[in-house]
């Protein structure tokens, strides 16, 4: 396979921000800490478990938006 054909795609994807520490990661870590606070410090186990479910949703939503950004970049490249 010719690697020169992949060069524009690779260059476009290099422009997408892939930093590991994003707002979603910080919010997820904060949510875990808040869940631990509710569960162990305040003794409100039900609220701690509820808040403990948030990181999955936060990270899933962030992943969705990142994939949409990549999809849009690839579509723009094809046009």
N, C-alpha and C positions, 0 to 999 in steps of 0.2 A: 504494500500500500504506500502511496506517495505521501510523505509527510508534509510536502509543500501545500497540498490541498487543505490540510487541517490548520495551517498557520493562521488564517484570518479568524477562525473559530477560537483557537487557543488565545490569540491576542485579545479578542473581545471578552472572553471569560476571565482573563487576567485582570480586567478592569472591575470585576465584581468584587465587592468587599467580602472577604471570608474570614475576618478576624474572629477568634474564638470567644472573646469577651464582648458580648453585645448587650443591649438593653434587656433582651429577653433572658439571657443567662443571669444577669444581675437580679432581675425580678424573680426568677425561679429560685435562686439561692436565698433571696429574701423571704420568699414564701415558705421554703423549708425551715428557715430559722424561726419564722413566725409560728409555723405549725408546731415546732418543738417547744416554743414558749407556751403556747396554749395548752399543749398536751401535758408537759411536765411541770412547768412553773405554776400555771394557773389551775391545773387540774381539770380543765375542760376538755375531756378526751374527744367528745363528739366534734367540737369546733376545730380541734387540732387535726383530726382526721379529714375534716372537710377542707381546711386550708392546705393540708398536705397533698390533696389531689390537684391543686392549681398548677404546680410546675409542669406536669405533663401537658396540660392544655396550653399553657404559655409557650412551651417549646414547640409543640405541634403547630400552633398558629404561626410562630416565627419561621418554622421550616416551610410551611405553605407559601408564605410571602416571599421567601428566598427562592423557592422553586419557580414561582411566577416571575420573579425578576430574571432568572436565568432563561426561562422560556421566552420572555419578551426580548431579551438580548439576542437569542438565537433566531427568532423570527425577524428581527430588524436586520440581522446579518444576511438572511436569505433574500430579503427585498432589496 
